[in-house]
């Protein structure tokens, strides 16, 4: 009798899946009627598991700098190099890796001197009438 119940539950599970699929909106992003694959992003526990014991000091200093508002770039203490090493150890699908890389890149960009913006056009000047 238990085998008969398994068949009923299996049929109900398949029917539930059919109803879910029928209610799902049709894909419009791909052009061929297929759905986009859901991208997995690592969570904080996966991020921490990818780091080693030697990265704890860098992580603590990163938190301290974030709280105090200090810059990420510090050539005197080699913090920048440690930060790059820490970011490279995070999983490729880590949202924290992307945030850290973006913050670091933005800080480097803002620390550089940039030439003044120039206008590529001049307003049309009509001759006096």
Protein Blocks (a to p, Z undefined) as FASTA:
>chain_A
ZZmmmmmmmmmmmmmmmmmmmmpccdfklonopacdddddddfklmmmmpcfklmmmmmm
mmmmmmnopafbdfknommmmmmmmmmmpcfklmklmmmmmmmmmmmmmmpccdddddfb
dcdddddZZ
